[in-house]
Amino acid sequence: MSKTYPSIAISGIGSVTVTIIHALHQNAVPFQILCRNENRFQSLSASPIRFQGPNGKNVSVNLKSHLTKIQETKDKFDYILIGCKNQNIKEYLEETKHLLTPNGKWILIQNGIPESQFETYKNQIIGGVVGWNTQTLSNGTYYQSNVGSIILGDTSGKKPDSVWLEMLPPYLPVILTDKLAGYRWHKLAINSIINGLAAAKQVSLGELFLNKNSRREAIDTLTEIKQLINKLGIEERVVPGSFPIQKLGDGPGALPTWIRHLILLILGLKYFRIRTSMVQDLDHGRKTEIDFINGEVVKMAKGLHIPVPRNEWIVSKVKESEKLRVT
């Protein structure tokens, strides 16, 4: 007797959603991909997705039987994963809201604090904090470099349905939480340096963290966010494989300075050539999500009268680069 799963759809195909698709496919969990236009439908129909996991195994995922055009489908879904940039979430929600079942929920897997943008839909949103890195290789293969995990938290403060513990592991470990904000702010802090600071300097992680001055700037950035988190009364929750901001930022609970520099140095050596998503956006003349990472820090800090000059500098530098590069 086959297992009955909730109905799942994915709107927006990128490195994060492809990693989730791979896990669903390996576990034989049914899903549909909502194509927004004919060109996307045809391109995904034409050839399978190539995926390489952390174990080095190459998998081909044929999506042809999973595709549906968003304008034509009559199906309703219990969960719709939204795989777009922060600035496009509203458009994707409006496009798909008629496809949710009465108790259905969207899953937002973007960086930052995307749930805070949509108070109207608060009871219909699950936040997904992504703890892995997947990049597109030059041959078009999606490469997941670390196992990572996905942390799912309901914006109502409850843990999501435990069925997620069956649908994605072991390919993607799942953590269900009722402390979503703690994970969200931890991941935002990490992104503020590996994405925000790296984009401000337009360098790889190796170039960033092997430079002593840049490591000091990273610690300054994290210190500001640590102060903000503490002021907001948020209890940090550490994404598996990451490191507590409370120990990396200056102030109470901080590790000795040389150990903090060593941690960042090791990170730079491990991911030496990685140009993270916002750096790649600038490389390719695309608008970044800086407003939703370091920009979120600046916005929240301003309301609480907390100075965050390093985060302000990062936002300013990235926006300068956008003006020069984004067409």
TIKOLZA-926621 format. One line per 8 residues: their letters; for each residue x, z, y of N, C-alpha, C. Coordinates in nm, 3 decimals. Layout:
A = X/Z/Y/X/Z/Y/X/Z/Y | ...;
// end
This chain:
MSKTYPSI = 0.086/0.000/-0.120/0.000/0.000/0.000/0.089/0.000/0.125 | 0.066/-0.096/0.215/0.151/-0.109/0.333/0.113/-0.004/0.438 | 0.213/0.037/0.514/0.195/0.137/0.619/0.120/0.075/0.737 | 0.027/0.150/0.795/-0.044/0.105/0.914/0.023/0.163/1.037 | 0.066/0.076/1.127/0.133/0.118/1.249/0.045/0.088/1.370 | 0.070/0.154/1.483/0.000/0.117/1.606/0.040/-0.023/1.647 | -0.047/-0.088/1.723/-0.017/-0.223/1.770/0.079/-0.217/1.888 | 0.183/-0.302/1.882/0.292/-0.298/1.980/0.315/-0.436/2.039;
AISGIGSV = 0.334/-0.441/2.170/0.370/-0.565/2.238/0.491/-0.540/2.327 | 0.566/-0.646/2.351/0.682/-0.639/2.440/0.664/-0.744/2.548 | 0.673/-0.702/2.673/0.665/-0.795/2.786/0.798/-0.791/2.860 | 0.873/-0.899/2.850/1.005/-0.905/2.911/1.114/-0.893/2.807 | 1.191/-1.000/2.786/1.296/-1.002/2.685/1.432/-0.993/2.752 | 1.507/-0.890/2.714/1.643/-0.871/2.765/1.720/-0.790/2.663 | 1.839/-0.745/2.700/1.925/-0.678/2.604/1.863/-0.550/2.547 | 1.790/-0.476/2.631/1.730/-0.351/2.584/1.614/-0.380/2.489;
TVTIIHAL = 1.522/-0.468/2.529/1.406/-0.496/2.444/1.447/-0.569/2.316 | 1.550/-0.652/2.321/1.597/-0.719/2.199/1.649/-0.617/2.099 | 1.715/-0.513/2.147/1.765/-0.407/2.058/1.648/-0.336/1.990 | 1.541/-0.313/2.065/1.421/-0.251/2.008/1.353/-0.347/1.910 | 1.348/-0.475/1.946/1.290/-0.577/1.858/1.366/-0.580/1.725 | 1.499/-0.573/1.733/1.580/-0.574/1.611/1.541/-0.457/1.519 | 1.524/-0.337/1.576/1.488/-0.220/1.496/1.349/-0.236/1.435 | 1.252/-0.284/1.513/1.117/-0.307/1.461/1.119/-0.410/1.348;
HQNAVPFQ = 1.194/-0.516/1.368/1.204/-0.624/1.269/1.266/-0.573/1.140 | 1.373/-0.495/1.149/1.439/-0.443/1.030/1.349/-0.349/0.952 | 1.261/-0.279/1.023/1.169/-0.185/0.958/1.034/-0.247/0.922 | 1.023/-0.379/0.943/0.899/-0.452/0.912/0.778/-0.395/0.985 | 0.799/-0.354/1.110/0.690/-0.305/1.194/0.635/-0.423/1.275 | 0.506/-0.453/1.267/0.450/-0.567/1.341/0.463/-0.549/1.493 | 0.487/-0.658/1.563/0.493/-0.656/1.710/0.465/-0.795/1.762 | 0.423/-0.801/1.888/0.401/-0.928/1.955/0.484/-0.933/2.084;
ILCRNENR = 0.533/-1.051/2.117/0.604/-1.073/2.243/0.512/-1.149/2.336 | 0.488/-1.093/2.453/0.398/-1.154/2.550/0.477/-1.248/2.640 | 0.461/-1.377/2.619/0.533/-1.477/2.699/0.457/-1.504/2.828 | 0.530/-1.504/2.939/0.466/-1.518/3.070/0.450/-1.664/3.111 | 0.526/-1.754/3.050/0.513/-1.896/3.085/0.550/-1.984/2.966 | 0.516/-2.111/2.977/0.536/-2.206/2.868/0.683/-2.224/2.833 | 0.769/-2.228/2.935/0.912/-2.247/2.909/0.969/-2.135/2.824 | 0.930/-2.012/2.855/0.979/-1.898/2.777/0.926/-1.905/2.634;
FQSLSASP = 0.800/-1.941/2.620/0.739/-1.954/2.488/0.815/-2.056/2.404 | 0.846/-2.170/2.465/0.915/-2.277/2.392/1.059/-2.239/2.357 | 1.128/-2.175/2.451/1.269/-2.141/2.426/1.282/-2.035/2.316 | 1.190/-1.937/2.314/1.194/-1.835/2.210/1.147/-1.891/2.075 | 1.063/-1.993/2.079/1.016/-2.057/1.956/1.125/-2.143/1.893 | 1.211/-2.198/1.977/1.307/-2.299/1.933/1.415/-2.247/1.840 | 1.463/-2.127/1.865/1.575/-2.077/1.783/1.569/-1.926/1.770 | 1.612/-1.872/1.656/1.612/-1.727/1.635/1.708/-1.656/1.732;
IRFQGPNG = 1.683/-1.529/1.755/1.774/-1.444/1.831/1.885/-1.397/1.738 | 2.008/-1.403/1.787/2.122/-1.353/1.710/2.158/-1.213/1.761 | 2.169/-1.119/1.669/2.193/-0.980/1.706/2.303/-0.921/1.620 | 2.396/-0.850/1.685/2.503/-0.781/1.613/2.499/-0.633/1.648 | 2.481/-0.549/1.547/2.474/-0.406/1.569/2.610/-0.340/1.569 | 2.614/-0.208/1.592/2.741/-0.134/1.596/2.819/-0.140/1.464 | 2.748/-0.166/1.354/2.816/-0.176/1.224/2.882/-0.312/1.203 | 2.868/-0.402/1.302/2.930/-0.534/1.293/2.847/-0.637/1.219;
KNVSVNLK = 2.734/-0.596/1.162/2.650/-0.688/1.085/2.572/-0.779/1.178 | 2.575/-0.909/1.149/2.500/-1.007/1.227/2.363/-1.032/1.164 | 2.260/-1.029/1.248/2.123/-1.048/1.201/2.057/-1.158/1.283 | 1.983/-1.243/1.216/1.906/-1.347/1.284/1.759/-1.307/1.281 | 1.696/-1.303/1.399/1.556/-1.261/1.409/1.473/-1.380/1.459 | 1.392/-1.433/1.370/1.305/-1.545/1.407/1.178/-1.490/1.472 | 1.156/-1.524/1.598/1.044/-1.467/1.673/0.918/-1.553/1.673 | 0.926/-1.669/1.610/0.817/-1.766/1.622/0.681/-1.707/1.590;
SHLTKIQE = 0.671/-1.628/1.484/0.541/-1.572/1.444/0.501/-1.451/1.529 | 0.590/-1.408/1.618/0.563/-1.290/1.702/0.524/-1.328/1.845 | 0.523/-1.456/1.876/0.502/-1.499/2.014/0.356/-1.522/2.046 | 0.317/-1.482/2.166/0.182/-1.512/2.215/0.191/-1.529/2.367 | 0.109/-1.616/2.420/0.109/-1.638/2.565/0.018/-1.534/2.630 | 0.071/-1.469/2.730/0.001/-1.356/2.791/-0.135/-1.396/2.847 | -0.147/-1.522/2.891/-0.273/-1.567/2.950/-0.377/-1.599/2.844 | -0.333/-1.619/2.721/-0.424/-1.665/2.617/-0.462/-1.558/2.514;
TKDKFDYI = -0.379/-1.454/2.502/-0.405/-1.358/2.395/-0.532/-1.277/2.419 | -0.604/-1.252/2.312/-0.724/-1.169/2.318/-0.700/-1.032/2.254 | -0.578/-1.011/2.206/-0.544/-0.887/2.137/-0.531/-0.772/2.236 | -0.552/-0.650/2.185/-0.529/-0.528/2.261/-0.420/-0.448/2.190 | -0.342/-0.374/2.268/-0.227/-0.306/2.212/-0.226/-0.157/2.246 | -0.178/-0.079/2.148/-0.165/0.065/2.169/-0.045/0.098/2.258 | 0.058/0.015/2.247/0.178/0.033/2.328/0.228/-0.103/2.377 | 0.262/-0.108/2.506/0.326/-0.228/2.561/0.457/-0.185/2.626;
LIGCKNQN = 0.569/-0.233/2.571/0.699/-0.205/2.630/0.725/-0.302/2.744 | 0.763/-0.249/2.859/0.788/-0.331/2.977/0.938/-0.347/2.996 | 0.987/-0.469/2.977/1.131/-0.495/2.982/1.173/-0.580/3.099 | 1.150/-0.531/3.220/1.188/-0.605/3.341/1.268/-0.512/3.432 | 1.316/-0.565/3.543/1.384/-0.482/3.642/1.282/-0.396/3.716 | 1.332/-0.286/3.772/1.244/-0.192/3.843/1.158/-0.260/3.948 | 1.218/-0.352/4.023/1.145/-0.414/4.134/1.029/-0.502/4.087 | 1.025/-0.533/3.956/0.919/-0.619/3.904/0.815/-0.545/3.819;
IKEYLEET = 0.831/-0.413/3.805/0.742/-0.337/3.714/0.596/-0.351/3.754 | 0.566/-0.337/3.882/0.426/-0.341/3.926/0.359/-0.471/3.883 | 0.429/-0.582/3.901/0.375/-0.713/3.862/0.347/-0.718/3.712 | 0.439/-0.663/3.632/0.422/-0.664/3.486/0.306/-0.574/3.443 | 0.289/-0.460/3.510/0.178/-0.370/3.475/0.044/-0.436/3.507 | 0.035/-0.500/3.622/-0.090/-0.565/3.660/-0.125/-0.678/3.564 | -0.020/-0.747/3.517/-0.039/-0.860/3.425/-0.089/-0.815/3.288 | -0.054/-0.694/3.249/-0.080/-0.652/3.110/-0.184/-0.541/3.096;
KHLLTPNG = -0.235/-0.487/3.207/-0.323/-0.371/3.195/-0.451/-0.401/3.117 | -0.497/-0.527/3.121/-0.618/-0.561/3.047/-0.592/-0.573/2.897 | -0.465/-0.567/2.857/-0.428/-0.580/2.716/-0.408/-0.445/2.647 | -0.417/-0.336/2.722/-0.405/-0.203/2.663/-0.538/-0.161/2.598 | -0.528/-0.093/2.484/-0.646/-0.031/2.425/-0.691/0.084/2.516 | -0.813/0.137/2.499/-0.861/0.244/2.589/-0.764/0.362/2.603 | -0.694/0.398/2.497/-0.596/0.507/2.503/-0.452/0.455/2.498 | -0.436/0.326/2.526/-0.304/0.265/2.518/-0.210/0.309/2.629;
KWILIQNG = -0.080/0.290/2.605/0.021/0.332/2.703/0.129/0.226/2.719 | 0.176/0.214/2.841/0.297/0.136/2.867/0.419/0.223/2.838 | 0.529/0.161/2.798/0.657/0.231/2.784/0.756/0.167/2.881 | 0.802/0.246/2.978/0.895/0.197/3.079/1.036/0.236/3.038 | 1.121/0.136/3.015/1.256/0.162/2.964/1.363/0.131/3.069 | 1.321/0.124/3.195/1.415/0.095/3.303/1.498/0.220/3.335 | 1.610/0.196/3.405/1.689/0.307/3.457/1.620/0.368/3.579 | 1.675/0.480/3.627/1.614/0.546/3.742/1.500/0.636/3.700;
IPESQFET = 1.402/0.652/3.790/1.284/0.734/3.763/1.161/0.644/3.782 | 1.144/0.541/3.699/1.039/0.441/3.725/0.898/0.499/3.724 | 0.875/0.605/3.645/0.740/0.662/3.636/0.690/0.711/3.772 | 0.782/0.756/3.857/0.744/0.813/3.987/0.682/0.710/4.080 | 0.701/0.582/4.050/0.646/0.476/4.135/0.496/0.454/4.112 | 0.444/0.507/4.001/0.309/0.468/3.960/0.222/0.588/3.927 | 0.196/0.672/4.027/0.112/0.790/4.007/-0.028/0.753/3.959 | -0.078/0.638/4.002/-0.212/0.593/3.963/-0.224/0.579/3.811;
YKNQIIGG = -0.114/0.536/3.748/-0.115/0.511/3.604/-0.048/0.623/3.525 | -0.035/0.741/3.587/0.044/0.849/3.529/0.009/0.878/3.383 | -0.118/0.881/3.351/-0.159/0.917/3.215/-0.148/0.801/3.116 | -0.104/0.686/3.164/-0.091/0.570/3.077/0.055/0.529/3.055 | 0.148/0.613/3.096/0.290/0.575/3.092/0.371/0.672/3.007 | 0.457/0.614/2.924/0.562/0.687/2.853/0.695/0.640/2.909 | 0.784/0.733/2.939/0.917/0.697/2.986/1.012/0.685/2.868 | 1.096/0.583/2.870/1.195/0.562/2.765/1.335/0.563/2.823;
VVGWNTQT = 1.415/0.662/2.788/1.553/0.672/2.837/1.645/0.613/2.732 | 1.718/0.510/2.770/1.800/0.432/2.677/1.942/0.487/2.673 | 1.991/0.515/2.551/2.124/0.572/2.538/2.223/0.483/2.467 | 2.200/0.352/2.469/2.294/0.259/2.405/2.332/0.150/2.504 | 2.431/0.072/2.467/2.473/-0.040/2.550/2.464/-0.168/2.467 | 2.387/-0.263/2.515/2.380/-0.395/2.451/2.412/-0.501/2.556 | 2.503/-0.591/2.520/2.540/-0.699/2.611/2.524/-0.833/2.542 | 2.514/-0.939/2.622/2.507/-1.074/2.567/2.647/-1.132/2.564;
LSNGTYYQ = 2.693/-1.170/2.445/2.826/-1.229/2.431/2.824/-1.375/2.477 | 2.942/-1.434/2.491/2.952/-1.571/2.543/2.882/-1.672/2.453 | 2.868/-1.641/2.323/2.801/-1.734/2.231/2.649/-1.711/2.224 | 2.599/-1.619/2.309/2.456/-1.593/2.314/2.409/-1.480/2.224 | 2.498/-1.425/2.143/2.463/-1.314/2.056/2.444/-1.186/2.137 | 2.340/-1.111/2.104/2.321/-0.979/2.164/2.405/-0.879/2.083 | 2.493/-0.807/2.151/2.585/-0.715/2.083/2.559/-0.572/2.128 | 2.515/-0.488/2.034/2.493/-0.346/2.060/2.621/-0.272/2.023;
SNVGSIIL = 2.690/-0.215/2.123/2.823/-0.160/2.101/2.822/-0.017/2.048 | 2.713/0.056/2.067/2.706/0.194/2.017/2.566/0.223/1.965 | 2.556/0.318/1.873/2.426/0.348/1.811/2.327/0.399/1.915 | 2.369/0.497/1.995/2.282/0.548/2.100/2.152/0.604/2.047 | 2.050/0.605/2.132/1.919/0.656/2.094/1.821/0.616/2.203 | 1.692/0.630/2.174/1.592/0.615/2.278/1.515/0.746/2.285 | 1.502/0.797/2.406/1.433/0.925/2.429/1.299/0.892/2.492 | 1.191/0.931/2.426/1.056/0.899/2.472/0.987/1.026/2.519;
GDTSGKKP = 0.932/1.021/2.639/0.860/1.135/2.694/0.736/1.091/2.767 | 0.625/1.155/2.739/0.498/1.124/2.804/0.498/1.185/2.944 | 0.450/1.110/3.042/0.448/1.162/3.179/0.348/1.275/3.197 | 0.260/1.295/3.098/0.167/1.407/3.104/0.234/1.538/3.064 | 0.360/1.529/3.018/0.432/1.650/2.978/0.424/1.680/2.830 | 0.364/1.590/2.754/0.354/1.609/2.610/0.455/1.519/2.538 | 0.484/1.555/2.414/0.568/1.467/2.333/0.484/1.350/2.282 | 0.539/1.228/2.283/0.465/1.114/2.229/0.440/1.126/2.079;
DSVWLEML = 0.358/1.036/2.027/0.320/1.034/1.886/0.444/1.028/1.797 | 0.445/1.110/1.692/0.560/1.116/1.601/0.579/0.990/1.519 | 0.484/0.895/1.527/0.499/0.769/1.453/0.624/0.695/1.497 | 0.671/0.721/1.621/0.793/0.655/1.669/0.915/0.696/1.589 | 0.909/0.811/1.524/1.020/0.856/1.440/1.030/0.775/1.312 | 0.925/0.698/1.282/0.924/0.612/1.164/0.954/0.467/1.198 | 0.923/0.424/1.319/0.925/0.281/1.351/1.062/0.228/1.392 | 1.148/0.310/1.447/1.276/0.261/1.499/1.399/0.309/1.422;
PPYLPVIL = 1.406/0.437/1.379/1.523/0.480/1.301/1.527/0.407/1.166 | 1.647/0.393/1.104/1.776/0.445/1.150/1.848/0.355/1.248 | 1.789/0.237/1.276/1.858/0.140/1.362/1.866/0.187/1.507 | 1.761/0.258/1.549/1.761/0.325/1.679/1.711/0.467/1.661 | 1.797/0.567/1.668/1.750/0.705/1.662/1.652/0.734/1.776 | 1.551/0.815/1.749/1.447/0.846/1.847/1.444/0.997/1.872 | 1.434/1.033/2.000/1.411/1.172/2.039/1.280/1.177/2.116 | 1.187/1.261/2.072/1.062/1.280/2.143/1.073/1.407/2.226;
TDKLAGYR = 1.038/1.400/2.353/1.060/1.513/2.442/0.940/1.543/2.530 | 0.928/1.670/2.569/0.833/1.707/2.674/0.910/1.747/2.800 | 1.040/1.707/2.805/1.127/1.736/2.920/1.187/1.605/2.972 | 1.101/1.507/2.995/1.147/1.374/3.034/1.234/1.376/3.160 | 1.194/1.453/3.261/1.267/1.454/3.389/1.413/1.493/3.371 | 1.440/1.588/3.280/1.578/1.631/3.258/1.665/1.520/3.205 | 1.611/1.439/3.112/1.685/1.324/3.059/1.696/1.213/3.164 | 1.585/1.190/3.236/1.585/1.083/3.337/1.694/1.107/3.442;
WHKLAINS = 1.702/1.230/3.494/1.799/1.258/3.599/1.942/1.259/3.546 | 1.960/1.302/3.422/2.094/1.293/3.364/2.139/1.148/3.356 | 2.053/1.060/3.302/2.089/0.919/3.288/2.108/0.853/3.424 | 2.024/0.891/3.522/2.040/0.837/3.657/2.178/0.874/3.713 | 2.221/0.997/3.691/2.351/1.041/3.740/2.463/0.960/3.676 | 2.456/0.940/3.545/2.558/0.859/3.477/2.558/0.716/3.531 | 2.437/0.661/3.550/2.428/0.525/3.604/2.479/0.515/3.748 | 2.472/0.626/3.820/2.518/0.623/3.959/2.667/0.593/3.969;
IINGLAAA = 2.742/0.623/3.861/2.885/0.590/3.863/2.917/0.464/3.782 | 2.863/0.454/3.659/2.903/0.338/3.578/2.836/0.209/3.627 | 2.723/0.221/3.694/2.659/0.104/3.755/2.681/0.102/3.906 | 2.636/0.207/3.975/2.642/0.208/4.121/2.783/0.201/4.177 | 2.869/0.296/4.139/3.005/0.298/4.192/3.084/0.176/4.147 | 3.066/0.136/4.021/3.135/0.017/3.971/3.092/-0.108/4.048 | 2.962/-0.118/4.081/2.914/-0.233/4.158/2.966/-0.230/4.301 | 2.975/-0.108/4.359/3.027/-0.096/4.496/3.170/-0.147/4.503;
KQVSLGEL = 3.245/-0.129/4.395/3.385/-0.173/4.390/3.400/-0.306/4.315 | 3.292/-0.351/4.249/3.289/-0.477/4.174/3.401/-0.484/4.072 | 3.405/-0.380/3.987/3.511/-0.370/3.886/3.452/-0.336/3.749 | 3.533/-0.354/3.646/3.496/-0.312/3.511/3.512/-0.161/3.500 | 3.462/-0.103/3.391/3.475/0.041/3.373/3.621/0.083/3.357 | 3.701/-0.004/3.295/3.843/0.026/3.284/3.910/0.032/3.420 | 3.885/-0.069/3.501/3.943/-0.072/3.636/3.895/0.045/3.720 | 3.772/0.088/3.697/3.716/0.199/3.774/3.781/0.332/3.736;
FLNKNSRR = 3.778/0.365/3.608/3.816/0.500/3.567/3.965/0.517/3.539 | 4.040/0.409/3.536/4.185/0.424/3.525/4.250/0.443/3.661 | 4.168/0.440/3.765/4.216/0.461/3.902/4.182/0.604/3.945 | 4.284/0.681/3.982/4.264/0.823/4.014/4.169/0.842/4.131 | 4.182/0.762/4.237/4.093/0.775/4.354/3.949/0.745/4.316 | 3.929/0.645/4.229/3.793/0.611/4.186/3.734/0.722/4.100 | 3.817/0.785/4.020/3.766/0.898/3.940/3.721/1.011/4.032 | 3.796/1.036/4.139/3.757/1.140/4.235/3.626/1.103/4.303;
EAIDTLTE = 3.609/0.975/4.335/3.483/0.929/4.396/3.367/0.945/4.298 | 3.393/0.920/4.170/3.289/0.937/4.068/3.247/1.084/4.061 | 3.344/1.174/4.063/3.313/1.318/4.059/3.236/1.360/4.183 | 3.273/1.306/4.299/3.200/1.336/4.423/3.055/1.289/4.412 | 3.036/1.170/4.356/2.901/1.115/4.338/2.817/1.205/4.249 | 2.875/1.249/4.138/2.804/1.335/4.044/2.778/1.473/4.104 | 2.872/1.521/4.186/2.854/1.653/4.250/2.731/1.653/4.339 | 2.714/1.544/4.415/2.596/1.535/4.503/2.467/1.536/4.421;
IKQLINKL = 2.468/1.464/4.308/2.347/1.458/4.225/2.323/1.592/4.155 | 2.430/1.657/4.115/2.418/1.791/4.056/2.350/1.887/4.153 | 2.391/1.883/4.280/2.329/1.968/4.381/2.181/1.935/4.398 | 2.149/1.807/4.394/2.010/1.763/4.409/1.925/1.808/4.290 | 1.977/1.788/4.169/1.905/1.831/4.048/1.876/1.981/4.053 | 1.977/2.057/4.093/1.959/2.202/4.098/1.856/2.242/4.203 | 1.857/2.171/4.317/1.760/2.200/4.423/1.618/2.166/4.378 | 1.605/2.061/4.299/1.474/2.020/4.248/1.426/2.110/4.134;
GIEERVVP = 1.515/2.195/4.084/1.478/2.284/3.974/1.464/2.213/3.841 | 1.537/2.103/3.825/1.531/2.026/3.701/1.639/2.073/3.605 | 1.598/2.104/3.484/1.694/2.144/3.380/1.749/2.018/3.314 | 1.878/1.993/3.333/1.940/1.873/3.279/1.929/1.870/3.126 | 1.895/1.752/3.073/1.895/1.727/2.930/1.992/1.612/2.904 | 2.088/1.635/2.819/2.197/1.539/2.800/2.160/1.435/2.696 | 2.171/1.308/2.734/2.151/1.197/2.640/2.262/1.203/2.535 | 2.229/1.196/2.405/2.331/1.203/2.301/2.446/1.104/2.326;
GSFPIQKL = 2.569/1.152/2.309/2.686/1.068/2.332/2.736/1.074/2.475 | 2.661/1.140/2.562/2.699/1.151/2.703/2.758/1.290/2.728 | 2.775/1.324/2.857/2.838/1.452/2.892/2.763/1.516/3.007 | 2.744/1.649/3.007/2.661/1.714/3.108/2.713/1.694/3.250 | 2.622/1.659/3.341/2.656/1.647/3.483/2.697/1.783/3.539 | 2.636/1.889/3.486/2.668/2.024/3.533/2.815/2.057/3.510 | 2.877/1.995/3.410/3.018/2.021/3.380/3.111/1.922/3.449 | 3.058/1.803/3.484/3.141/1.701/3.548/3.146/1.714/3.700;
GDGPGALP = 3.034/1.757/3.759/3.030/1.774/3.904/3.096/1.904/3.947 | 3.144/1.907/4.072/3.204/2.029/4.125/3.102/2.142/4.131 | 3.151/2.265/4.143/3.063/2.380/4.160/3.047/2.460/4.033 | 2.947/2.550/4.029/2.926/2.638/3.914/2.914/2.560/3.784 | 2.983/2.606/3.680/2.975/2.543/3.549/3.070/2.428/3.528 | 3.145/2.387/3.633/3.234/2.272/3.622/3.354/2.302/3.533 | 3.396/2.202/3.458/3.519/2.211/3.380/3.639/2.202/3.475 | 3.758/2.243/3.429/3.878/2.224/3.511/3.891/2.078/3.552;
TWIRHLIL = 3.942/2.056/3.672/3.949/1.920/3.728/4.022/1.824/3.636 | 4.133/1.867/3.577/4.211/1.775/3.494/4.133/1.731/3.370 | 4.048/1.819/3.317/3.967/1.781/3.201/3.861/1.679/3.242 | 3.802/1.698/3.358/3.701/1.602/3.405/3.763/1.465/3.426 | 3.883/1.462/3.484/3.953/1.334/3.501/3.985/1.272/3.364 | 4.023/1.355/3.268/4.056/1.305/3.135/3.933/1.244/3.068 | 3.817/1.307/3.083/3.693/1.254/3.025/3.662/1.115/3.081 | 3.674/1.101/3.212/3.648/0.971/3.275/3.754/0.868/3.235;
LILGLKYF = 3.878/0.912/3.221/3.986/0.824/3.178/3.959/0.769/3.037 | 3.916/0.858/2.948/3.884/0.816/2.811/3.767/0.717/2.811 | 3.667/0.743/2.896/3.553/0.651/2.909/3.601/0.513/2.953 | 3.693/0.511/3.050/3.746/0.384/3.098/3.824/0.309/2.991 | 3.900/0.381/2.909/3.977/0.318/2.802/3.885/0.265/2.692 | 3.781/0.342/2.661/3.688/0.303/2.554/3.610/0.177/2.590 | 3.568/0.168/2.716/3.487/0.053/2.759/3.563/-0.027/2.865 | 3.689/-0.052/2.840/3.781/-0.107/2.939/3.729/-0.235/3.005;
RIRTSMVQ = 3.678/-0.329/2.925/3.640/-0.461/2.979/3.493/-0.468/3.020 | 3.418/-0.364/2.995/3.273/-0.369/3.021/3.245/-0.378/3.171 | 3.171/-0.482/3.208/3.118/-0.494/3.343/2.969/-0.463/3.331 | 2.930/-0.347/3.381/2.793/-0.299/3.357/2.690/-0.384/3.432 | 2.562/-0.355/3.408/2.456/-0.448/3.447/2.455/-0.482/3.596 | 2.475/-0.383/3.683/2.471/-0.413/3.827/2.593/-0.493/3.871 | 2.707/-0.470/3.807/2.826/-0.551/3.835/2.799/-0.695/3.794 | 2.738/-0.712/3.677/2.704/-0.847/3.630/2.602/-0.913/3.722;
DLDHGRKT = 2.508/-0.835/3.773/2.410/-0.891/3.867/2.481/-0.952/3.988 | 2.578/-0.879/4.043/2.653/-0.932/4.158/2.739/-1.052/4.117 | 2.796/-1.045/3.996/2.876/-1.158/3.946/2.794/-1.286/3.946 | 2.665/-1.274/3.914/2.579/-1.392/3.897/2.484/-1.415/4.016 | 2.509/-1.345/4.126/2.430/-1.367/4.246/2.288/-1.316/4.237 | 2.266/-1.211/4.157/2.131/-1.154/4.144/2.119/-1.024/4.221 | 1.998/-0.993/4.262/1.971/-0.866/4.329/1.986/-0.752/4.228 | 2.047/-0.643/4.270/2.069/-0.529/4.181/1.953/-0.429/4.190;
EIDFINGE = 1.963/-0.324/4.110/1.864/-0.215/4.111/1.919/-0.093/4.185 | 2.007/-0.116/4.281/2.072/-0.004/4.350/1.971/0.089/4.418 | 1.859/0.035/4.467/1.757/0.117/4.533/1.697/0.220/4.438 | 1.702/0.190/4.307/1.638/0.276/4.209/1.738/0.368/4.137 | 1.866/0.356/4.172/1.968/0.442/4.112/2.024/0.532/4.223 | 2.133/0.492/4.286/2.187/0.573/4.396/2.089/0.580/4.512 | 2.010/0.473/4.531/1.910/0.474/4.637/1.804/0.581/4.615 | 1.768/0.608/4.490/1.673/0.714/4.457/1.731/0.850/4.496;
VVKMAKGL = 1.862/0.867/4.472/1.931/0.991/4.509/1.924/1.010/4.660 | 1.956/0.904/4.733/1.956/0.911/4.880/1.818/0.945/4.933 | 1.715/0.881/4.877/1.578/0.904/4.922/1.534/1.049/4.897 | 1.559/1.097/4.776/1.518/1.233/4.742/1.597/1.336/4.822 | 1.727/1.313/4.840/1.812/1.407/4.913/1.772/1.416/5.059 | 1.733/1.303/5.117/1.691/1.302/5.256/1.571/1.392/5.278 | 1.476/1.387/5.185/1.356/1.470/5.197/1.386/1.618/5.185 | 1.497/1.651/5.119/1.535/1.791/5.099/1.649/1.834/5.191;
HIPVPRNE = 1.691/1.742/5.281/1.798/1.769/5.378/1.929/1.808/5.309 | 1.960/1.736/5.199/2.085/1.755/5.128/2.177/1.637/5.159 | 2.297/1.661/5.210/2.388/1.549/5.241/2.442/1.485/5.113 | 2.435/1.352/5.107/2.488/1.278/4.992/2.567/1.157/5.042 | 2.676/1.180/5.116/2.749/1.069/5.179/2.809/0.970/5.080 | 2.854/1.016/4.963/2.914/0.923/4.867/2.808/0.829/4.811 | 2.691/0.881/4.779/2.584/0.794/4.730/2.536/0.698/4.838 | 2.532/0.744/4.963/2.495/0.656/5.074/2.597/0.542/5.087;
WIVSKVKE = 2.724/0.574/5.071/2.830/0.473/5.080/2.814/0.368/4.970 | 2.783/0.414/4.849/2.765/0.321/4.736/2.650/0.225/4.764 | 2.537/0.280/4.810/2.420/0.195/4.841/2.458/0.092/4.948 | 2.527/0.135/5.051/2.566/0.047/5.160/2.657/-0.066/5.111 | 2.757/-0.031/5.029/2.852/-0.132/4.981/2.784/-0.235/4.890 | 2.696/-0.188/4.802/2.628/-0.280/4.711/2.535/-0.373/4.789 | 2.467/-0.320/4.889/2.378/-0.405/4.970/2.458/-0.508/5.050 | 2.575/-0.470/5.097/2.663/-0.567/5.165/2.699/-0.681/5.070;
SEKLRVT = 2.733/-0.646/4.948/2.769/-0.749/4.849/2.649/-0.837/4.815 | 2.531/-0.777/4.809/2.410/-0.856/4.782/2.389/-0.961/4.891 | 2.409/-0.923/5.015/2.390/-1.017/5.126/2.483/-1.137/5.114 | 2.602/-1.113/5.063/2.702/-1.219/5.052/2.681/-1.304/4.927 | 2.629/-1.243/4.820/2.627/-1.309/4.690/2.491/-1.357/4.641 | 2.385/-1.284/4.678/2.253/-1.315/4.624/2.193/-1.434/4.698 | 2.150/-1.533/4.621/2.094/-1.655/4.683/1.942/-1.651/4.678;
// end
